[in-house]
């Protein structure tokens, strides 16, 4: 930018108009460096344009410099940096697509992704100010609202339940042939891996257990992280089952090392969980940040809408897959094939906006399962 400005001003001063100009860098006289372009002083004007119209070089230069300063200032304001939570695997796909397709710049922001594999940790990181946007299951946002955390939900990122239950190849489930909910009876006494203790994955397992009269005390929860660490924990026998998310489904299908036994994406699971379709995911920011940065919030939503439209177009599946493969971040055999299977299974789930009634259904289910001390009203926490 600085070099382009210098070349342009040199052309204006010495080629477009025959003026004698002197460029002085103020930093040479101030004992330090100053940001911005050097100042320009016109020594003498020798030019007249026409017989009765005089060209004022100092006025022209002042006007030009003012216009450039305004342009540079507007550009800097337009490129606000927004840091989003991401996960290994398919992760925050809409923002990844926005980065690659230029939708962030088009909306006037600069998007940065920070990999934080657990939603509760992502919420804590957002509230501490180390990222601007939390991204994860609505259950974690509901829990934050219940604790009076000052958050505002500004978007979704995904809208349907994203977690599913996978069993290891050697895990025996006596009631598996019964399907849901019968299979859940075989979870009793098992070690179940979840992304993080207190996560949306754990809440949803408790919801499943309640459907067959079991409680959290009937199983052992183990924090195993995102699919990149959950999958090895399952295949090595450290846990019997994992409540996880894509691309673990692709890993099971391609590598034949596990199998899905409950998949809410196929209509399997508690009615309360299925009622959350349309509001299962949330992007949240600090409420005070949202109030202080309404234009940035609008830009985030605009960026997500553009990505949503792109990903939803079947003609763009190949490009979306290419973007996913570039950002997959999983070192596994047949990683490209795993990425494709996972994307095909979940591409319809990546949406910019959720619905308040579906988010409220998440909160209601948590209250019914005694995961919250009292009913939580989600509407005030969702920005219109």
C-alpha positions as CSV (number, residue, x, y, z in Angstrom):
1,X,0.0,0.0,0.0
2,X,2.8,2.4,0.9
3,X,4.8,1.8,-2.3
4,X,1.7,2.1,-4.4
5,X,0.9,5.5,-2.7
6,X,4.4,6.7,-3.4
7,X,4.4,5.7,-7.1
8,X,1.0,7.3,-7.6
9,X,2.0,10.6,-5.9
10,X,5.2,10.7,-7.9
11,X,3.2,10.4,-11.1
12,X,0.8,13.2,-9.9
13,X,3.6,15.5,-8.9
14,X,6.2,15.0,-11.6
15,X,4.5,13.6,-14.7
16,X,0.8,14.7,-14.7
17,X,1.7,18.2,-13.6
18,X,5.1,19.9,-14.1
19,X,5.6,21.0,-10.5
20,X,8.7,21.2,-8.4
21,X,7.9,19.0,-5.3
22,X,9.8,18.0,-2.3
23,X,8.9,14.9,-0.3
24,X,9.8,15.1,3.4
25,X,9.5,12.1,5.7
26,X,8.4,13.4,9.1
27,X,9.8,10.4,10.9
28,X,13.4,11.6,10.1
29,X,12.8,14.7,12.2
30,X,10.8,13.3,15.1
31,X,13.3,10.8,16.4
32,X,11.1,7.8,15.6
33,X,8.9,6.2,13.1
34,X,5.4,7.4,12.3
35,X,2.8,5.4,10.5
36,X,1.1,6.8,7.3
37,X,2.5,8.4,4.2
38,X,5.2,11.1,4.2
39,X,4.2,14.7,4.1
40,X,4.4,16.6,0.8
41,X,5.5,20.3,0.5
42,X,5.1,22.2,-2.8
43,X,8.1,24.6,-3.2
44,X,7.0,26.5,-6.3
45,X,4.3,26.3,-8.9
46,X,5.2,27.1,-12.5
47,X,2.0,26.0,-14.2
48,X,-1.1,27.8,-15.5
49,X,-3.9,25.9,-17.2
50,X,-5.6,28.0,-19.8
51,X,-5.6,31.8,-20.0
52,X,-8.1,32.5,-17.3
53,X,-8.1,29.3,-15.1
54,X,-5.3,28.9,-12.6
55,X,-4.4,25.6,-11.0
56,X,-3.6,25.7,-7.3
57,X,-1.1,22.9,-6.6
58,X,-1.1,23.2,-2.8
59,X,-4.9,23.0,-2.7
60,X,-4.9,20.0,-5.1
61,X,-2.3,18.2,-3.0
62,X,-4.2,18.9,0.2
63,X,-7.4,17.6,-1.3
64,X,-5.7,14.5,-2.8
65,X,-4.0,13.7,0.5
66,X,-7.3,14.1,2.4
67,X,-9.1,11.8,0.0
68,X,-6.3,9.2,0.4
69,X,-6.4,9.4,4.2
70,X,-10.2,8.9,4.2
71,X,-9.9,5.9,1.9
72,X,-7.1,4.3,3.9
73,X,-9.0,5.0,7.1
74,X,-12.2,3.5,5.8
75,X,-10.3,0.5,4.5
76,X,-8.8,-0.1,7.9
77,X,-12.2,0.2,9.6
78,X,-13.7,-2.1,7.1
79,X,-11.2,-4.9,7.8
80,X,-12.0,-5.5,11.4
81,X,-10.4,-8.8,12.6
82,X,-12.9,-11.3,13.9
83,X,-11.6,-14.5,15.5
84,X,-13.9,-17.6,15.3
85,X,-13.7,-20.9,17.1
86,X,-13.0,-23.9,14.9
87,X,-12.6,-27.6,15.4
88,X,-10.6,-30.3,13.6
89,X,-12.4,-32.0,10.7
90,X,-15.3,-30.3,9.1
91,X,-15.4,-27.8,11.9
92,X,-16.5,-24.2,11.2
93,X,-17.0,-24.9,7.5
94,X,-19.0,-21.8,6.6
95,X,-16.2,-19.5,7.8
96,X,-13.5,-21.7,6.1
97,X,-15.4,-21.3,2.8
98,X,-15.8,-17.6,3.4
99,X,-12.0,-17.2,3.8
100,X,-11.3,-19.1,0.6
101,X,-14.0,-17.5,-1.5
102,X,-13.4,-13.9,-0.3
103,X,-16.7,-13.6,1.5
104,X,-15.0,-12.2,4.6
105,X,-13.4,-9.3,2.6
106,X,-16.6,-8.8,0.7
107,X,-18.5,-8.3,4.0
108,X,-15.8,-5.9,5.2
109,X,-14.1,-8.1,7.9
110,X,-11.0,-10.3,8.2
111,X,-11.8,-13.7,9.5
112,X,-9.4,-15.7,11.6
113,X,-10.0,-19.3,12.8
114,X,-8.7,-20.6,16.2
115,X,-8.9,-24.4,16.7
116,X,-10.4,-25.0,20.2
117,X,-11.6,-28.7,20.2
118,X,-14.1,-28.3,23.2
119,X,-17.2,-26.1,23.2
120,X,-17.1,-25.3,26.9
121,X,-13.5,-24.2,26.5
122,X,-14.5,-22.2,23.4
123,X,-17.1,-20.4,25.5
124,X,-14.6,-19.6,28.2
125,X,-12.1,-18.4,25.6
126,X,-14.8,-16.1,24.0
127,X,-15.8,-14.7,27.4
128,X,-12.2,-14.0,28.3
129,X,-11.8,-12.0,25.1
130,X,-9.3,-14.2,23.3
131,X,-11.7,-14.8,20.5
132,X,-14.8,-12.9,19.4
133,X,-17.1,-15.7,18.3
134,X,-17.9,-19.0,20.1
135,X,-19.1,-21.8,17.8
136,X,-20.6,-25.0,19.1
137,X,-23.7,-26.8,20.3
138,X,-26.6,-24.7,21.6
139,X,-26.5,-26.7,24.9
140,X,-23.3,-24.9,25.9
141,X,-24.8,-21.5,25.0
142,X,-27.9,-22.4,27.1
143,X,-25.7,-23.4,30.1
144,X,-23.9,-20.0,29.8
145,X,-27.2,-18.1,29.7
146,X,-28.4,-20.1,32.8
147,X,-25.2,-19.0,34.6
148,X,-26.1,-15.4,33.7
149,X,-23.1,-15.1,31.3
150,X,-23.6,-12.0,29.2
151,X,-23.7,-13.5,25.7
152,X,-25.6,-12.8,22.5
153,X,-26.3,-15.5,19.9
154,X,-25.8,-13.9,16.5
155,X,-25.8,-16.9,14.1
156,X,-25.8,-20.7,13.9
157,X,-23.2,-22.4,11.6
158,X,-25.0,-25.7,11.8
159,X,-28.7,-26.2,12.7
160,X,-29.4,-29.9,13.2
161,X,-27.9,-32.3,15.9
162,X,-24.3,-32.9,14.9
163,X,-23.3,-35.5,17.4
164,X,-23.8,-39.3,16.9
165,X,-22.8,-42.4,19.0
166,X,-20.2,-44.7,17.6
167,X,-19.1,-48.0,19.0
168,X,-15.7,-49.6,18.6
169,X,-15.4,-52.6,16.4
170,X,-14.9,-54.9,19.4
171,X,-17.6,-53.2,21.5
172,X,-20.5,-55.6,22.1
173,X,-24.0,-54.2,22.6
174,X,-26.5,-56.9,23.4
175,X,-29.5,-54.9,22.5
176,X,-28.0,-53.2,19.4
177,X,-30.5,-55.0,17.0
178,X,-33.4,-53.3,18.8
179,X,-32.3,-50.0,17.4
180,X,-33.1,-46.8,19.2
181,X,-34.0,-46.6,22.1
182,X,-33.3,-50.3,22.9
183,X,-29.6,-50.1,22.1
184,X,-29.1,-47.5,24.8
185,X,-29.8,-50.1,27.5
186,X,-26.5,-51.7,26.5
187,X,-24.6,-48.5,27.4
188,X,-24.9,-49.3,31.1
189,X,-21.5,-49.8,32.6
190,X,-19.7,-48.6,29.5
191,X,-17.0,-45.9,29.1
192,X,-18.4,-43.2,26.8
193,X,-16.0,-40.7,25.3
194,X,-17.3,-37.1,25.0
195,X,-15.6,-34.0,23.6
196,X,-15.3,-32.4,27.0
197,X,-17.0,-32.8,30.4
198,X,-20.0,-30.6,30.5
199,X,-20.2,-30.4,26.7
200,X,-23.2,-30.7,24.4
201,X,-22.1,-34.2,23.7
202,X,-22.4,-35.2,27.3
203,X,-25.8,-33.5,27.7
204,X,-27.1,-35.4,24.7
205,X,-25.9,-38.8,26.0
206,X,-27.7,-38.1,29.3
207,X,-30.8,-37.3,27.2
208,X,-30.5,-40.7,25.5
209,X,-30.0,-42.5,28.8
210,X,-33.1,-40.9,30.2
211,X,-35.2,-42.5,27.4
212,X,-34.5,-46.0,28.9
213,X,-34.6,-45.1,32.5
214,X,-30.8,-44.7,33.0
215,X,-28.8,-41.8,34.4
216,X,-25.3,-40.4,34.1
217,X,-24.4,-42.5,37.1
218,X,-24.9,-45.6,35.0
219,X,-22.0,-44.8,32.7
220,X,-18.5,-43.4,32.9
221,X,-17.8,-40.3,30.9
222,X,-14.3,-39.7,29.6
223,X,-13.1,-36.5,27.9
224,X,-11.6,-37.6,24.6
225,X,-11.7,-34.3,22.6
226,X,-12.5,-33.8,18.9
227,X,-12.6,-36.7,16.4
228,X,-8.8,-36.6,15.8
229,X,-8.3,-37.7,19.4
230,X,-11.6,-39.5,20.1
231,X,-11.1,-41.9,17.2
232,X,-7.8,-43.3,18.5
233,X,-9.3,-43.5,22.0
234,X,-12.1,-45.7,20.7
235,X,-10.0,-47.9,18.4
236,X,-7.4,-48.5,21.2
237,X,-10.1,-49.6,23.6
238,X,-9.7,-46.7,26.0
239,X,-13.4,-46.1,25.7
240,X,-16.3,-48.3,24.5
241,X,-18.3,-45.7,22.7
242,X,-17.8,-42.1,21.6
243,X,-20.4,-39.3,21.3
244,X,-18.7,-37.4,18.6
245,X,-19.1,-35.5,15.3
246,X,-17.9,-35.5,11.7
247,X,-15.6,-36.6,10.3
248,X,-15.7,-39.5,12.7
249,X,-18.5,-40.9,10.6
250,X,-16.2,-41.0,7.6
251,X,-13.5,-42.6,9.7
252,X,-15.9,-45.4,10.7
253,X,-17.1,-46.0,7.2
254,X,-13.8,-45.8,5.3
255,X,-11.5,-47.4,7.9
256,X,-14.0,-50.0,9.1
257,X,-12.8,-49.5,12.7
258,X,-16.1,-48.5,14.3
259,X,-19.8,-48.3,13.6
260,X,-22.6,-45.7,14.2
261,X,-25.2,-47.0,16.6
262,X,-27.3,-43.9,17.2
263,X,-27.5,-41.1,14.6
264,X,-29.9,-38.2,15.3
265,X,-29.2,-37.0,11.8
266,X,-31.2,-40.0,10.6
267,X,-34.1,-39.4,13.0
268,X,-32.7,-41.6,15.7
269,X,-32.6,-40.3,19.3
270,X,-34.8,-38.7,22.0
271,X,-37.8,-36.7,20.8
272,X,-36.4,-33.8,22.8
273,X,-33.2,-34.0,20.8
274,X,-34.9,-34.2,17.5
275,X,-37.0,-31.2,18.4
276,X,-33.9,-29.1,18.4
277,X,-33.5,-29.4,14.6
278,X,-33.2,-25.9,13.4
279,X,-31.4,-24.6,16.5
280,X,-28.8,-27.2,17.5
281,X,-25.8,-24.9,16.8
282,X,-24.9,-21.4,17.9
283,X,-22.4,-18.7,17.2
284,X,-22.2,-16.4,20.3
285,X,-20.4,-13.3,21.2
286,X,-20.1,-11.2,24.4
287,X,-23.3,-9.1,24.7
288,X,-21.3,-5.8,25.3
289,X,-19.2,-6.5,22.2
290,X,-22.3,-7.0,20.0
291,X,-23.8,-3.8,21.3
292,X,-20.5,-1.9,20.6
293,X,-20.0,-3.4,17.2
294,X,-23.4,-3.6,15.4
295,X,-21.8,-3.1,12.0
296,X,-19.3,-6.0,12.5
297,X,-22.1,-8.2,13.7
298,X,-24.0,-7.4,10.5
299,X,-20.9,-8.1,8.5
300,X,-20.5,-11.5,10.1
301,X,-24.1,-12.4,9.3
302,X,-23.6,-11.2,5.7
303,X,-20.5,-13.3,5.3
304,X,-22.2,-16.4,6.7
305,X,-25.2,-15.9,4.4
306,X,-22.9,-15.8,1.4
307,X,-21.2,-19.0,2.5
308,X,-24.5,-20.7,3.2
309,X,-25.7,-19.9,-0.3
310,X,-22.4,-21.2,-1.8
311,X,-22.4,-24.5,0.2
312,X,-26.1,-25.1,-0.4
313,X,-25.6,-25.1,-4.1
314,X,-25.0,-28.7,-5.3
315,X,-22.8,-27.3,-8.2
316,X,-20.3,-26.1,-5.6
317,X,-19.8,-29.4,-3.8
318,X,-16.5,-30.1,-5.5
319,X,-15.1,-26.7,-4.6
320,X,-16.4,-27.0,-1.0
321,X,-14.7,-30.4,-0.8
322,X,-11.5,-28.9,-2.1
323,X,-11.7,-26.2,0.7
324,X,-12.4,-28.9,3.3
325,X,-9.5,-31.0,2.2
326,X,-7.1,-28.0,2.5
327,X,-8.2,-27.3,6.0
328,X,-9.0,-30.9,7.2
329,X,-6.1,-31.0,9.6
330,X,-6.3,-34.8,10.2
331,X,-3.4,-37.1,9.4
332,X,-5.1,-40.4,8.6
333,X,-5.0,-43.1,5.9
334,X,-7.5,-42.3,3.1
335,X,-8.0,-38.8,4.6
336,X,-9.4,-37.4,1.3
337,X,-12.0,-40.2,1.1
338,X,-12.9,-39.7,4.7
339,X,-13.4,-35.9,4.1
340,X,-15.7,-36.6,1.1
341,X,-17.8,-39.1,3.0
342,X,-18.2,-36.8,6.0
343,X,-19.0,-33.8,3.9
344,X,-21.7,-35.7,1.9
345,X,-23.2,-36.9,5.2
346,X,-23.4,-33.4,6.8
347,X,-23.3,-30.7,4.1
348,X,-27.0,-30.0,4.4
349,X,-26.5,-29.1,8.1
350,X,-24.3,-26.1,7.6
351,X,-26.6,-23.1,7.8
352,X,-26.1,-19.5,8.8
353,X,-29.3,-19.0,10.9
354,X,-31.2,-21.1,13.4
355,X,-34.6,-20.5,14.9
356,X,-35.4,-19.4,18.4
357,X,-38.1,-22.1,19.0
358,X,-35.6,-24.8,18.2
359,X,-33.0,-23.2,20.6
360,X,-35.7,-23.0,23.2
361,X,-36.3,-26.8,22.7
362,X,-32.7,-27.4,23.6
363,X,-33.1,-25.4,26.8
364,X,-36.4,-27.2,27.7
365,X,-34.8,-30.6,27.2
366,X,-31.9,-29.7,29.5
367,X,-34.4,-28.5,32.2
368,X,-36.4,-31.7,31.9
369,X,-33.3,-33.8,32.4
370,X,-32.4,-31.7,35.5
371,X,-29.3,-30.3,33.8
372,X,-30.4,-26.8,34.6
373,X,-31.7,-25.5,37.9
374,X,-34.6,-23.6,36.3
375,X,-36.2,-22.9,33.0
376,X,-34.1,-20.7,30.7
377,X,-35.7,-18.2,28.3
378,X,-33.5,-18.1,25.2
379,X,-35.3,-15.4,23.2
380,X,-33.6,-12.4,25.0
381,X,-30.1,-13.9,24.3
382,X,-30.7,-14.2,20.5
383,X,-30.1,-11.1,18.5
384,X,-32.9,-10.5,16.0
